[in-house]
């Protein structure tokens, strides 16, 4: 998966969440359906082209490779997640409350998402490279996104000199660990349990 180092996933997701080209949108819709149905490994560009009602040449003209098609499909879903997260936590009065609800939303959205949740169950070894902090991954974009919000909260509280990235990465790593391996002595079966965990263990990190 190759991405311009000067153009992070977060920048791309926030700058243009949907392609302007209607055919490209139709191909991405078809890719999401295809990858959800059969996973990434067993799906081909030909499969996506047939589902979108276009030729494989049309797909390659817009996405160049299967890896690029997969990347752009995941990127669009990441963009949708950020918009959902913003809409959910924007009205909450404190950063601690936003952290708690953001954690709950992240777990619920990823587990229920037809692509992310399906791949975590069916092809975790395929999805795992996209959930690392190496390069332009969805995880590093999420860390960057959270760090921006933590930084704004720190400025509002008169602590602008602190680097929010370590705290952001710690919080995201905790969330991802529960997604990749939900078996734990910590009960996290429903939203109330996830909320209680975040309130007890994650929110206090803002005071450190």
C-alpha positions in Angstrom: 0.0 0.0 0.0 1.7 3.2 -1.2 0.7 6.7 -0.2 2.5 10.0 -0.6 4.3 10.7 2.6 3.3 14.4 2.4 -0.4 13.5 2.1 -1.5 11.6 5.2 -4.6 9.5 5.4 -6.1 12.0 7.8 -5.5 14.9 5.4 -7.0 12.9 2.5 -10.1 11.7 4.5 -10.9 15.2 5.8 -10.1 17.1 2.5 -12.3 15.0 0.1 -14.4 12.3 1.8 -16.1 11.4 -1.5 -14.7 11.3 -5.0 -16.2 13.9 -7.4 -16.4 11.3 -10.2 -19.7 9.4 -10.1 -18.1 6.3 -11.7 -15.4 6.3 -9.1 -18.1 6.4 -6.4 -19.9 3.5 -8.0 -16.7 1.5 -8.1 -16.0 2.2 -4.4 -19.6 1.2 -3.5 -19.1 -2.0 -5.4 -15.7 -2.6 -3.8 -17.2 -2.2 -0.4 -20.0 -4.7 -1.2 -17.5 -7.2 -2.8 -14.9 -7.0 0.0 -17.7 -7.4 2.6 -19.0 -10.4 0.8 -15.8 -12.4 0.1 -13.0 -10.5 1.9 -10.0 -8.8 0.4 -8.0 -11.9 -0.6 -10.7 -13.7 -2.5 -12.0 -10.6 -4.3 -10.5 -9.5 -7.6 -10.7 -6.3 -9.7 -12.8 -8.2 -12.2 -15.3 -9.0 -9.4 -15.5 -5.3 -8.4 -15.9 -4.3 -12.1 -18.8 -6.7 -12.7 -20.5 -5.5 -9.5 -20.1 -1.9 -10.5 -21.2 -2.5 -14.1 -18.0 -1.2 -15.6 -15.0 -2.7 -17.4 -11.9 -3.7 -15.5 -10.0 -1.1 -17.6 -12.3 1.6 -16.2 -11.4 0.4 -12.6 -7.7 0.4 -13.4 -7.9 3.9 -15.0 -9.2 5.3 -11.7 -7.4 3.2 -9.1 -4.4 1.8 -11.0 -4.0 -1.3 -8.8 -6.1 -3.6 -6.5 -4.0 -2.3 -3.5 -5.0 1.3 -4.4 -8.7 0.3 -4.7 -8.5 -1.4 -1.3 -6.8 1.6 0.2 -9.3 4.1 -1.2 -12.2 1.9 0.0 -10.8 1.8 3.5 -10.0 5.5 3.4 -13.6 6.4 2.5 -14.9 4.3 5.4 -12.4 6.0 7.7 -13.7 9.4 6.6 -17.2 8.4 7.3 -16.1 7.2 10.8 -14.5 10.6 11.6 -17.7 12.4 10.5 -19.8 10.1 12.7 -17.5 10.6 15.6 -17.5 14.3 15.3 -21.3 14.4 15.1 -21.6 12.2 18.2 -19.2 14.0 20.5 -19.3 17.6 19.3 -22.0 18.7 21.7 -20.4 17.2 24.9 -19.1 19.8 27.2 -15.8 18.3 28.4 -12.9 16.5 26.7 -13.3 13.6 29.2 -16.9 13.1 28.1 -15.8 13.2 24.5 -13.0 10.6 25.1 -15.5 8.3 26.8 -18.2 8.5 24.2 -15.6 8.4 21.4 -14.3 5.1 22.7 -17.8 3.7 22.8 -18.6 4.9 19.3 -15.3 3.5 17.9 -15.9 0.0 19.4 -19.5 -0.1 18.3 -18.9 1.3 14.8 -15.9 -1.0 14.0 -17.5 -4.1 15.4 -20.8 -3.5 13.5 -19.2 -2.2 10.3 -19.8 -4.7 7.5 -16.3 -4.4 6.1 -14.1 -3.7 9.2 -16.1 -6.0 11.5 -16.4 -8.7 8.8 -12.6 -8.7 8.1 -11.8 -8.7 11.8 -13.8 -12.0 12.0 -13.0 -13.6 8.7 -9.5 -12.3 7.6 -7.8 -10.7 10.6 -4.4 -11.4 9.1 -5.3 -9.5 6.0 -6.7 -6.4 7.9 -3.9 -6.3 10.4 -1.3 -4.5 8.2 -3.9 -1.7 7.7 -4.1 -1.4 11.6 -0.5 -0.7 12.3 1.4 2.6 13.0 3.7 2.0 10.1 3.3 4.6 7.4 0.0 6.0 6.2 -2.3 3.6 7.9 -5.8 4.0 9.3 -4.4 3.7 12.8 -1.9 6.4 12.5 -4.6 8.6 11.0 -6.8 8.0 14.0 -3.9 8.9 16.3 -3.4 12.1 14.4 -7.1 12.9 14.5 -7.3 12.3 18.3 -4.1 14.2 18.9 -5.6 17.3 17.2 -8.6 17.2 19.4 -6.6 16.6 22.6 -4.3 19.5 21.6 -7.3 21.9 21.3 -8.6 20.8 24.7 -5.2 21.3 26.3 -5.0 24.8 24.9 -8.4 25.6 26.2 -7.2 24.4 29.7 -4.1 26.4 29.6 -1.7 23.5 28.8 -0.6 24.3 25.2 3.0 23.1 25.6 2.2 19.4 26.2 2.5 17.0 23.3 -0.8 15.2 22.9 0.4 12.5 20.6 1.7 9.9 23.1 -1.7 10.1 25.0 -3.6 9.8 21.7 -1.6 6.8 20.6 -2.1 5.1 24.0 -5.8 5.5 23.8 -6.0 4.3 20.2 -3.8 1.3 20.9 -6.1 0.3 23.8 -9.2 0.5 21.6 -7.5 -1.5 18.8 -6.4 -4.2 21.2 -10.0 -4.8 22.3 -11.0 -4.9 18.6 -8.4 -7.4 17.6 -8.6 -9.6 20.7 -11.8 -9.1 22.6 -11.1 -12.0 25.0 -10.3 -10.4 28.3 -11.0 -10.4 32.0 -12.4 -6.9 31.4 -16.0 -7.1 30.5 -16.7 -5.2 27.3 -19.8 -6.9 25.9 -22.1 -3.9 25.7 -21.9 -0.1 25.5 -22.4 0.5 29.2 -19.4 -1.7 30.1 -17.3 0.0 27.4 -18.4 3.4 28.8 -17.6 2.4 32.4 -14.1 1.2 31.3 -13.4 4.4 29.4 -14.6 6.6 32.3 -12.4 4.7 34.8 -9.2 4.1 32.9 -9.0 6.4 29.8 -10.6 9.7 31.0 -8.2 10.0 34.0 -5.2 9.9 31.6 -6.2 13.5 30.6 -5.1 14.6 34.1 -1.6 13.0 33.9 
